[in-house]
């Protein structure tokens, strides 16, 4: 399965929704970066004040060079989110994400509603590191 990238900005909620699926090559990571840059340009909030919801539940297990490329993406301060939630599927993919999220205010979920509630501090959910 080839890489699929869908990114939309919701300027009214200061939210970027990302859905990634399939198998990513370095060129696919570059395409993701270009699409993310366009989505961020549509936001109206200040730099690093947005929230990000990433659905990677249909992403395949990635090769280590792709995981390293995404780790670099997550480390780029220019696009850091105020809060970062991941919707994950398999345990191994979740383990890859957790390694890439080292040092970020981020959390993994299996349920979109709970992930979004955490992003918007609904239901009294605490902000914790990747769990």
C-alpha positions in Angstrom: 0.0 0.0 0.0 1.4 3.4 -1.0 1.4 6.4 1.3 -1.8 8.4 1.7 -1.7 11.9 3.1 -4.8 14.0 4.1 -4.3 17.2 6.1 -6.9 19.8 6.9 -6.7 23.0 8.9 -9.6 24.1 11.1 -8.8 27.8 11.7 -11.8 28.3 13.9 -10.6 25.7 16.4 -6.8 26.3 15.9 -6.7 22.6 14.9 -4.8 20.6 12.3 -6.2 17.2 11.4 -3.7 14.8 9.8 -4.5 11.3 8.5 -1.6 9.2 7.2 -2.0 5.6 6.0 0.1 3.1 4.1 3.8 2.8 3.7 6.0 5.9 3.5 9.3 6.5 1.6 11.5 9.6 2.1 9.8 11.2 -0.9 6.4 10.6 0.8 7.7 12.3 4.0 8.7 15.3 1.8 5.2 15.4 0.4 3.8 15.3 3.9 6.0 18.3 4.9 4.7 20.3 1.9 1.1 19.5 2.7 1.5 20.3 6.3 3.1 23.7 5.5 0.1 24.6 3.4 -2.3 23.6 6.2 -0.4 25.6 8.7 -0.6 28.7 6.5 -4.4 28.6 6.8 -4.3 28.8 10.6 -5.0 32.2 12.3 -3.5 31.5 15.7 0.1 32.4 16.7 3.0 30.1 16.0 2.9 26.9 18.0 -0.5 27.7 19.4 -2.5 25.2 17.4 -3.5 21.7 18.3 -2.8 18.6 16.1 -4.8 15.4 15.8 -2.9 12.7 13.9 -4.7 9.6 12.7 -2.1 7.0 11.9 -4.3 4.0 12.7 -4.0 2.7 9.1 -0.3 3.4 8.7 1.9 0.3 8.0 4.9 -0.5 10.1 7.6 1.8 8.7 11.3 1.2 8.0 13.7 2.7 10.5 14.8 5.5 8.1 11.2 6.6 7.7 10.7 6.5 11.5 13.9 8.6 11.8 12.6 11.1 9.2 9.3 11.5 11.1 11.2 11.9 14.4 13.0 14.8 12.7 9.6 16.2 11.6 8.3 16.0 15.1 11.5 17.7 16.4 11.2 20.7 14.1 10.2 23.6 16.5 8.7 25.7 13.7 5.6 23.5 13.5 5.3 22.3 17.2 1.7 22.1 18.4 0.5 23.2 21.7 -0.8 19.7 22.1 -0.4 16.6 19.9 -2.7 13.6 19.8 -2.2 10.4 17.9 -4.9 7.8 17.0 -3.0 4.6 16.6 -3.8 1.0 15.6 -1.3 -1.8 16.1 1.0 -2.2 19.1 4.1 -2.1 17.0 3.1 1.1 15.2 2.2 2.6 18.5 5.7 1.7 19.8 7.3 3.4 16.8 5.2 6.5 17.4 6.1 6.6 21.1 9.8 6.4 20.3 9.4 9.3 17.8 7.5 11.4 20.3 10.3 11.4 22.9 10.2 14.7 24.8 6.9 16.0 23.4 3.6 16.8 25.1 1.8 14.1 23.2 -0.5 11.2 23.8 -1.6 8.1 21.9 -5.3 7.0 21.7 -7.3 4.4 20.0 -10.5 6.5 20.0 -10.9 9.7 18.0 -13.5 11.2 20.3 -11.3 10.7 23.4 -8.3 12.0 21.5 -10.1 15.2 20.5 -11.5 15.6 24.1 -8.0 15.4 25.4 -6.8 18.0 22.9 -9.5 20.4 24.0 -9.3 19.6 27.7 -12.8 18.2 27.9 -13.8 15.6 30.4 -11.0 16.6 32.8 -8.4 14.5 30.9 -4.9 15.4 32.0 -2.1 16.4 29.7 0.5 13.6 29.9 3.3 12.3 27.7 2.8 9.6 25.2 0.8 6.8 26.9 
